[in-house]
Amino acid sequence: MTLGKAVRRFFLDVGIAIALLVLVFLAVVLMPGRVLEFSGQWLALATCTGLLLWIIIRQSGLYLRRPAFWFAVACLLVVHFLVFVAIFYAFPPSPLRWYMIITFVESGCFGVVLFLLFGVRQGRHTGRRHEWPGKV
């Protein structure tokens, strides 16, 4: 990896981290009835989302330059945030260790979805390679 690519990747990682922190901050501040209430759940959500995004980026190196990949990741992260916000409202605070377990299960599910959208598979009967429809 050249120095230019390493610097570009560093700025990409920092930009993604800042964007996620802004999203979490806005979700906390704009939530009705919970204005300026910051609990350990939100910190766990921010930490696990960062870990989830890191796992996705590390496992999907071939697709990082595709806009459709980033759109799919953004959609999956929106679903991730919406589900966790619904869980925060519906259930009492849970131990923080559950967030790490959920993160690894969720990263596997995200990986499967992204592979189905962008992966390349072997043809079953012919031995030819077939690309999935999400290929740009």
Helices and strands as residue ranges (DSSP letters): H 3-30, H 40-59, G 61-63, H 67-90, H 97-118, E 120-122, E 129-131
